[in-house]
Amino acid sequence: MGFALLGSLGSFVSVRDSHHWNVRFQSFTLKERFVVGFNLAKNFRAYKKFGRVSLCKSEFVDFEERKSPNEVRKEIEQCYELIQRLGRGVVYLGSSRMGPGHPHYSQTLELAREAIFTAWQIANLLDCSTWTGAGPGLMDAAIKGAQEAGKAVGGFKIGKEAGEWTTSKFHPYLPSETYLTCRFFSARKHGLVDAVVRSSSSDKTAVVALPGGVGTLDEMFEILALIQLERIGSELPVPFIVMNYDSFYAKLLDFLDDCEDWGTVSKGEVSSLWKICNTNSDALAYLAEFYDLPFLDEQKHGTKARSEKRT
């Protein structure tokens, strides 16, 4: 029997035996630990699904019985349903850490502007939906860029992104029917992958990896491995673009070159799976060539004018 613990002070749960639970709380502001012990009756299943334990007049801990396999499956199905409604398209991966306290805050602001222009251009070029993790930072920049282009936007959100101290199930401005807040990373990853799978030659999708940290790298290499193993794009290839703004990924690319020297990947294997682009124009030109679409100089000039107007 398992339970989910919700509480403003809570951080740890342990089970002493089948009917006795010990809940330990560690305060973020105090050094004291708070312990609440209680017994569960043998006929607990006959009680209501939710139980509540009072810590003080205003503090409660809620418990909910979980059956994770069924819940994960249900959440994956919800991801697929959302994609079917909004349509497959371009998935953006990127950093959520863009706060004023970041040591490279001014630089990341520029990267956010670049992401907006990229999303605006690609959404118009491919005429497709835009998908992100529905988080802050560069993900938010991609959302705004796609909205400016007047294209559909969808997202697979998680409650708390890296670097955030608070949890929220809601996006600040996206309509609730356009995104799903996932409790399980496996479901979220299924959604991000399925959103770029091409089911027909008329589908125009892509993966665009913006600068990011551990979470972004995790998503990048999972998708890269799926392409490598032909689990994605075996019949209809999917372009994978890495936006190397300001040589952000230079050391990562050097490491992958070292992997070739060590023999852990074949020569040219990784470079054949994705396209490294230093500018938005490089990315657009690559996508236009990939899908045999016109990419005119007027589009480049229009983008430059938009950039100058914003700055």
WOJO-V103171 format. One line per field, one symbol per residue. phi: phi as a letter, one per 30 degrees, with the letter a starting at -180 (. if undefined). psi: psi as a letter, one per 40 degrees, with the letter a starting at -180 (. if undefined). A space follows every 50 residues. Layout:
BEGIN
phi=???
psi=???
END
This chain:
BEGIN
phi=.bbccbadcdbabbcdadbbcbccccddcbddcccbcaccddcedddddc cbcdcadbcbccbbdbbeedddeddddddddddddcjdaccccadccbdd dddcedddddddddddddddddeddchbdcbbdhcdiddddddddddddi cdbbabccdbdeiccccbdcddbdeddcbbdcdcdddddedddddcddca dddbbacbcdeacddddededddddddedidbidcbecdbccdcehhece ddddddddddddidbdeiddddcbbdbcbdddddddddddchcdbddddd ddddddddddd
psi=hiihhhieeiehhihdaeehihhhhhieeieiihhhiiihidfddeiidh ihhhdadehihihhhigdddddddddddddddddddiibhhhhiiegfid ehdfdddddddddddddddddddddefiihhaefaabdddddddddddef iihiigiidhiheieihheiideiideeihhhdhddddddddddeehhei eehhiihhhiiaadddddddddddddddefeheddhihhhhhhfhffded dddddddddddeeeiihedddedihhhdidddddddddddefihgidddd dddddddddd.
END
